[in-house]
Amino acid sequence: MLRRTKEERTLKENLLLASSTAFVSGITNVAGVIAFLAFTTNMTGHFANLARNVIERNLPQVIIFLIWLFLFFAGAFTANFLVRWQSHKSAYRANAAPVILEIIILLFVAYYGSNHYAGTLAEKQIITGALILSMGLQNGLVSNISGGIIKTSHLTGVFTDLGADFAELFYPNTQKSPLLKNRMYIRLTILGFYFAGALAGGYFFDKYDFTMFYFIPVILFIILYYDLSPIALHKFARLFSRK
């Protein structure tokens, strides 16, 4: 899922990446809403709240929303910077770096929430910021390596693009390209798995609380291992053949 560049990617690889990361986004966003009453993937809502607090002259909340917006921006910036920095060495290493950072952040949230969280306002704001940063990393990465087709934390854009795709599909007397159908498959996959992740996030957070966040890095580890497994199997086969 991470080894190929956007020009080399197959539909299967894009579907796997879209489904797994959309599922992660759905879980994270709903868990954030239940735990902190704050979105961790929807920056449009934070802009609206920022404007409301500016009008009400609520300076502390204005600062918080500005920090959250900056953290999502910082995540996307960091993901793309790491990809550019490491891409000349290895496409896999470049694309894996943001995922590893995301795993570290989510493990911190899981550990702190399970062992030290006391429910203070400051803790809620910090943990929400950490989740927003992780989603910025993820969204920046998948958008970069898919050429902008996959955006797993921005469903407004997905619905907009899907509406345009359906308009092109149903418009009479036009030739339908395979690329159009591929884009539609990817966007429908994002919507379906985001919704499934949202349901899972709501159910498991209610049942297991912050311990649930240990599960999300497992999905990300599978994404990392997907590209390594053929190499590992090849080395094992060579070792076995020598014997």
JOCOR-V455160 format. One record per residue. N is the residue number from 1. RES is the residue in one small letter. PHI is phi in whole degrees, -180 to 180 (none if undefined). Layout:
# JOCOR-V455160
n=N res=RES phi=PHI
n=N res=RES phi=PHI
This chain:
# JOCOR-V455160
n=1 res=m phi=none
n=2 res=l phi=-111
n=3 res=r phi=-76
n=4 res=r phi=-93
n=5 res=t phi=-80
n=6 res=k phi=-62
n=7 res=e phi=-75
n=8 res=e phi=-103
n=9 res=r phi=-71
n=10 res=t phi=-95
n=11 res=l phi=-61
n=12 res=k phi=-60
n=13 res=e phi=-64
n=14 res=n phi=-67
n=15 res=l phi=-67
n=16 res=l phi=-64
n=17 res=l phi=-66
n=18 res=a phi=-64
n=19 res=s phi=-67
n=20 res=s phi=-70
n=21 res=t phi=-75
n=22 res=a phi=-66
n=23 res=f phi=-62
n=24 res=v phi=-61
n=25 res=s phi=-62
n=26 res=g phi=-62
n=27 res=i phi=-61
n=28 res=t phi=-64
n=29 res=n phi=-66
n=30 res=v phi=-69
n=31 res=a phi=-61
n=32 res=g phi=-64
n=33 res=v phi=-66
n=34 res=i phi=-68
n=35 res=a phi=-78
n=36 res=f phi=-126
n=37 res=l phi=55
n=38 res=a phi=-142
n=39 res=f phi=-72
n=40 res=t phi=-110
n=41 res=t phi=-124
n=42 res=n phi=-98
n=43 res=m phi=-74
n=44 res=t phi=-60
n=45 res=g phi=-65
n=46 res=h phi=-70
n=47 res=f phi=-64
n=48 res=a phi=-64
n=49 res=n phi=-67
n=50 res=l phi=-62
n=51 res=a phi=-62
n=52 res=r phi=-62
n=53 res=n phi=-72
n=54 res=v phi=-65
n=55 res=i phi=-63
n=56 res=e phi=-82
n=57 res=r phi=58
n=58 res=n phi=-93
n=59 res=l phi=-60
n=60 res=p phi=-58
n=61 res=q phi=-72
n=62 res=v phi=-59
n=63 res=i phi=-63
n=64 res=i phi=-61
n=65 res=f phi=-67
n=66 res=l phi=-65
n=67 res=i phi=-64
n=68 res=w phi=-61
n=69 res=l phi=-63
n=70 res=f phi=-64
n=71 res=l phi=-64
n=72 res=f phi=-65
n=73 res=f phi=-59
n=74 res=a phi=-64
n=75 res=g phi=-63
n=76 res=a phi=-64
n=77 res=f phi=-61
n=78 res=t phi=-63
n=79 res=a phi=-60
n=80 res=n phi=-70
n=81 res=f phi=-65
n=82 res=l phi=-64
n=83 res=v phi=-62
n=84 res=r phi=-65
n=85 res=w phi=-68
n=86 res=q phi=-103
n=87 res=s phi=-63
n=88 res=h phi=-73
n=89 res=k phi=-90
n=90 res=s phi=-164
n=91 res=a phi=-63
n=92 res=y phi=-66
n=93 res=r phi=-61
n=94 res=a phi=-63
n=95 res=n phi=-79
n=96 res=a phi=-78
n=97 res=a phi=-58
n=98 res=p phi=-63
n=99 res=v phi=-66
n=100 res=i phi=-63
n=101 res=l phi=-61
n=102 res=e phi=-62
n=103 res=i phi=-61
n=104 res=i phi=-60
n=105 res=i phi=-64
n=106 res=l phi=-68
n=107 res=l phi=-66
n=108 res=f phi=-61
n=109 res=v phi=-61
n=110 res=a phi=-63
n=111 res=y phi=-68
n=112 res=y phi=-64
n=113 res=g phi=-64
n=114 res=s phi=-79
n=115 res=n phi=-117
n=116 res=h phi=-129
n=117 res=y phi=-64
n=118 res=a phi=-113
n=119 res=g phi=83
n=120 res=t phi=-74
n=121 res=l phi=-63
n=122 res=a phi=-62
n=123 res=e phi=-64
n=124 res=k phi=-60
n=125 res=q phi=-67
n=126 res=i phi=-68
n=127 res=i phi=-67
n=128 res=t phi=-60
n=129 res=g phi=-61
n=130 res=a phi=-64
n=131 res=l phi=-67
n=132 res=i phi=-63
n=133 res=l phi=-60
n=134 res=s phi=-65
n=135 res=m phi=-72
n=136 res=g phi=-64
n=137 res=l phi=-59
n=138 res=q phi=-66
n=139 res=n phi=-66
n=140 res=g phi=-63
n=141 res=l phi=-68
n=142 res=v phi=-67
n=143 res=s phi=-66
n=144 res=n phi=-65
n=145 res=i phi=-77
n=146 res=s phi=-100
n=147 res=g phi=71
n=148 res=g phi=87
n=149 res=i phi=-73
n=150 res=i phi=-102
n=151 res=k phi=-136
n=152 res=t phi=-84
n=153 res=s phi=-116
n=154 res=h phi=-131
n=155 res=l phi=-72
n=156 res=t phi=-60
n=157 res=g phi=-66
n=158 res=v phi=-64
n=159 res=f phi=-64
n=160 res=t phi=-62
n=161 res=d phi=-65
n=162 res=l phi=-67
n=163 res=g phi=-62
n=164 res=a phi=-65
n=165 res=d phi=-64
n=166 res=f phi=-66
n=167 res=a phi=-62
n=168 res=e phi=-69
n=169 res=l phi=-66
n=170 res=f phi=-93
n=171 res=y phi=-68
n=172 res=p phi=-71
n=173 res=n phi=60
n=174 res=t phi=-126
n=175 res=q phi=-79
n=176 res=k phi=-92
n=177 res=s phi=-84
n=178 res=p phi=-60
n=179 res=l phi=-64
n=180 res=l phi=-62
n=181 res=k phi=-65
n=182 res=n phi=-62
n=183 res=r phi=-62
n=184 res=m phi=-66
n=185 res=y phi=-58
n=186 res=i phi=-64
n=187 res=r phi=-70
n=188 res=l phi=-66
n=189 res=t phi=-64
n=190 res=i phi=-59
n=191 res=l phi=-63
n=192 res=g phi=-65
n=193 res=f phi=-77
n=194 res=y phi=-63
n=195 res=f phi=-64
n=196 res=a phi=-63
n=197 res=g phi=-65
n=198 res=a phi=-63
n=199 res=l phi=-63
n=200 res=a phi=-64
n=201 res=g phi=-62
n=202 res=g phi=-63
n=203 res=y phi=-69
n=204 res=f phi=-76
n=205 res=f phi=-69
n=206 res=d phi=-64
n=207 res=k phi=-91
n=208 res=y phi=-117
n=209 res=d phi=58
n=210 res=f phi=-68
n=211 res=t phi=-58
n=212 res=m phi=-58
n=213 res=f phi=-68
n=214 res=y phi=-70
n=215 res=f phi=-74
n=216 res=i phi=-62
n=217 res=p phi=-59
n=218 res=v phi=-61
n=219 res=i phi=-63
n=220 res=l phi=-69
n=221 res=f phi=-64
n=222 res=i phi=-64
n=223 res=i phi=-60
n=224 res=l phi=-64
n=225 res=y phi=-75
n=226 res=y phi=-53
n=227 res=d phi=-81
n=228 res=l phi=-86
n=229 res=s phi=-61
n=230 res=p phi=-62
n=231 res=i phi=-67
n=232 res=a phi=-64
n=233 res=l phi=-66
n=234 res=h phi=-64
n=235 res=k phi=-65
n=236 res=f phi=-64
n=237 res=a phi=-64
n=238 res=r phi=-66
n=239 res=l phi=-65
n=240 res=f phi=-69
n=241 res=s phi=-68
n=242 res=r phi=-69
n=243 res=k phi=-74
